[in-house]
Amino acid sequence: MATYSDLQLNRFYLIKESEMEAIILVQPLMETDNCLLLINLDEYENTFWKKKTDELFELVDELSDEQLAEYEILFEDEEDDDEFDD
């Protein structure tokens, strides 16, 4: 079974933390000897710590550079629209 130690810094991953959870997009930002700081790239981009030994239900996919660029294009317009709302 995959663990958080399988994730590399500054890469983007689709993961499931448990069987009943939705697939989420995360990016490891920082690591200590025993933990990883991750950002959940959802609507609010929240950060959280996980122990490297914590198991993932499933490491669904790692985004390629091309897929990441495509993802960023999809949500770029929404961020621009938010700036105009202010």
Secondary structure as GFF3:
##gff-version 3
##sequence-region A 1 86
A	DSSP	three_ten_helix	4	6	.	.	.	ID=ss1
A	DSSP	beta_strand	13	16	.	.	.	ID=ss2
A	DSSP	beta_strand	24	31	.	.	.	ID=ss3
A	DSSP	beta_strand	35	40	.	.	.	ID=ss4
A	DSSP	beta_strand	46	51	.	.	.	ID=ss5
A	DSSP	beta_strand	58	62	.	.	.	ID=ss6
A	DSSP	alpha_helix	65	85	.	.	.	ID=ss7
###
